[in-house]
Amino acid sequence: MNKEELSVVLHKLSLLAISEITNRTVDDAEFDEGLLSYGRCRVITEPLQFISVKPPMSDDEGYRVIFQLSPNYLTQHYTLCIKGVLPELKWKVTLGQKSLGVVESLANSQFDFDFVSAEIEAIDTEEFLETIRNLS
């Protein structure tokens, strides 16, 4: 699996996790409350776990959310862990400007790895994607 393939999958999963803990609201106040209150508790929304949520310092910035794969997911799919770097993998999603509103903020989000290793190439793309599809 290459870095780009992995980033697309993890970015989508991250946005789904954010939507889940904010009850899919489009109201700015409800979104802020949900993301800050649940995100700081290291909540697990399979297959992800929130590690930290940093609020924007101004309306020109967005939330910065750090994720990793959940311990439950890693335990159930230990064969993938042996082949690659999944247990150490962390990434950051930076939402778009808070002033844009919830929908535009999510749509304009950016994805960055906090940890990247050449061993990402060792992860079997099909096997990883199949484990994600089987979660629902």
C-alpha positions as CSV (number, residue, x, y, z in Angstrom):
1,M,0.0,0.0,0.0
2,N,1.4,3.4,-0.8
3,K,1.1,6.5,1.3
4,E,-1.5,8.1,-1.0
5,E,-3.8,5.1,-0.9
6,L,-3.6,4.9,2.9
7,S,-4.1,8.6,3.4
8,V,-7.4,8.6,1.3
9,V,-8.9,5.8,3.3
10,L,-7.8,7.2,6.7
11,H,-9.0,10.7,5.8
12,K,-12.5,9.4,4.9
13,L,-12.6,7.2,8.1
14,S,-11.6,10.3,10.1
15,L,-14.3,12.5,8.7
16,L,-16.9,9.7,9.4
17,A,-15.6,9.4,13.0
18,I,-15.9,13.2,13.5
19,S,-19.4,13.2,12.1
20,E,-20.3,10.3,14.4
21,I,-19.2,12.0,17.6
22,T,-20.9,15.2,16.6
23,N,-24.2,13.4,15.8
24,R,-23.9,14.6,12.2
25,T,-25.0,18.1,13.1
26,V,-24.5,21.1,10.9
27,D,-25.1,23.5,13.8
28,D,-21.8,25.2,14.7
29,A,-22.4,25.2,18.5
30,E,-23.5,21.6,18.7
31,F,-20.5,20.6,16.5
32,D,-18.1,22.4,18.7
33,E,-19.5,20.9,21.8
34,G,-19.5,17.4,20.5
35,L,-16.0,17.5,19.1
36,L,-14.5,19.1,22.1
37,S,-16.3,17.0,24.8
38,Y,-16.0,13.6,23.2
39,G,-12.8,14.1,21.3
40,R,-10.8,14.8,24.4
41,C,-11.8,11.5,26.0
42,R,-9.9,9.4,23.5
43,V,-13.2,8.1,22.2
44,I,-13.2,5.0,20.0
45,T,-15.3,5.0,16.9
46,E,-14.3,1.7,15.2
47,P,-11.8,1.4,13.6
48,L,-10.4,4.7,14.9
49,Q,-9.5,6.3,18.2
50,F,-9.3,10.0,18.9
51,I,-6.0,10.9,20.5
52,S,-6.4,14.7,20.8
53,V,-8.5,17.6,19.7
54,K,-7.1,21.1,19.5
55,P,-9.6,23.9,19.0
56,P,-9.0,26.7,16.6
57,M,-7.3,29.8,18.0
58,S,-9.4,32.0,15.6
59,D,-12.1,31.8,13.0
60,D,-9.5,31.6,10.3
61,E,-8.3,28.2,11.7
62,G,-9.9,24.9,12.0
63,Y,-9.8,22.1,14.6
64,R,-6.7,19.8,14.6
65,V,-7.6,16.2,15.4
66,I,-5.1,13.4,15.9
67,F,-6.2,9.8,15.3
68,Q,-4.8,6.3,15.4
69,L,-6.3,2.9,14.8
70,S,-8.2,1.6,17.8
71,P,-6.8,-1.1,20.1
72,N,-9.8,-3.2,19.2
73,Y,-9.1,-3.0,15.5
74,L,-5.4,-3.7,16.0
75,T,-6.1,-6.8,18.2
76,Q,-8.6,-8.2,15.7
77,H,-6.3,-7.7,12.7
78,Y,-3.0,-8.6,14.2
79,T,-1.7,-10.1,11.0
80,L,-1.8,-6.6,9.4
81,C,0.1,-5.3,12.4
82,I,2.9,-7.8,11.9
83,K,3.3,-6.8,8.2
84,G,3.5,-3.1,8.6
85,V,3.5,0.0,10.9
86,L,-0.2,0.1,11.8
87,P,0.2,0.1,15.6
88,E,2.5,3.2,15.4
89,L,0.6,5.0,12.8
90,K,-0.9,8.4,13.8
91,W,-2.3,11.1,11.6
92,K,-3.8,14.6,11.8
93,V,-6.9,16.0,10.2
94,T,-7.1,19.8,10.2
95,L,-10.6,21.0,9.5
96,G,-11.2,24.0,7.3
97,Q,-11.7,27.5,8.8
98,K,-14.3,27.5,11.6
99,S,-15.9,30.6,10.0
100,L,-16.9,28.5,7.0
101,G,-19.5,26.5,8.9
102,V,-19.5,22.8,9.7
103,V,-20.1,21.4,6.2
104,E,-17.5,23.5,4.4
105,S,-15.0,23.0,7.3
106,L,-15.2,19.2,6.8
107,A,-15.1,19.5,3.1
108,N,-12.0,21.7,3.2
109,S,-10.1,19.5,5.7
110,Q,-6.5,18.4,5.2
111,F,-4.8,15.2,6.1
112,D,-1.2,14.7,7.3
113,F,0.7,11.7,8.7
114,D,2.3,12.3,12.1
115,F,4.4,9.2,11.5
116,V,5.5,7.7,8.1
117,S,7.6,4.7,7.5
118,A,8.8,3.0,4.4
119,E,7.1,-0.1,5.8
120,I,3.7,1.3,4.8
121,E,4.5,-0.3,1.5
122,A,4.4,-3.7,3.2
123,I,0.7,-3.3,4.2
124,D,-1.5,-5.4,1.9
125,T,-4.0,-2.9,0.4
126,E,-6.7,-5.4,-0.4
127,E,-6.5,-7.0,3.0
128,F,-6.6,-3.7,4.8
129,L,-9.5,-2.4,2.8
130,E,-11.4,-5.6,3.3
131,T,-11.1,-5.4,7.1
132,I,-12.5,-1.8,6.9
133,R,-15.4,-2.9,4.7
134,N,-16.3,-5.7,7.1
135,L,-16.7,-3.3,10.0
136,S,-20.2,-2.3,9.0
